[in-house]
Amino acid sequence: MPGLFLFFIIFAIILMGIGLQMEQKRRAALKAYAAEKGYTYVPGKNTRFDDEFRELQFVGQGSNRYLRHQMTGEVQGHRLWIGEYHYQVTTHNGKSSQTHHYFSTLVMLQPEYHLKDLSIRREGLFDKFKAAFGWDDIDFASAEFSRKFHVSAPDRDWAFAFIQPSTMEFLLQTEGLEYHIRRGWLVVRNKNKIRPQQLAGMLETGLTLLKQVPGFVRETSA
């Protein structure tokens, strides 16, 4: 028994070492990516992100919330802010506790014109359940888009103006991403740890969405 216990301790130490080494490699890769693109890179934790973007649907859950691996810069005239958001949830069964960590990659763009609050994400089973009881989201002319995406906004007319037919077609081609507009920032989110190889695609998706914003929407967004 003591030998088995010692084995598990050694095994846990080895796993911790491997995890630390992988995290160091990931940080180095992110730092190199930021340097290549001309972005400012800050690996440490920003615990104030929740205060600034508490309106985001995924912010404020659990505990130990922070944004890390931040990159800031400018692209095509838009302010750029990239980061990895984390929170954790601990559950107890009376005898033991278990902690689950949740990560998201955020690619955020702020154009010169103002954007109103809006959320676009894939429809889930709970959304369908709520719809059955009358708590439905905003439906669009495209039945396929309305079936696959859950759209919510304080200003429904502005949502219809922002999401043009070409925007629906484009979003139907994307996978694994959700989109939120808060405080004038377009937030493109996936539910994974940040990886340099994912950032280019997420950034291009955000830029494409902003390119498709009609001129009259930009003029009436203030």
Secondary structure, 3 states (H helix, E strand, C coil): CHHHHHHHHHHHHHHHHHHHHHHHHHHHHHHHHHHHHCCEEECCCECCHHHHCCCCCCCCCCEEEEEEEEEEEEECCEEEEEEEEEEEEEEECCCCEEEEEEEEEEEEEECCCCCCCEEEEECCHHHHHHHHCCCCCCCCCCHHHHHHEEEECCCHHHHHHHCCHHHHHHHHCCCCCEEEEECCEEEEEECCCCCHHHHHHHHHHHHHHHHCCCHHHHHCCC
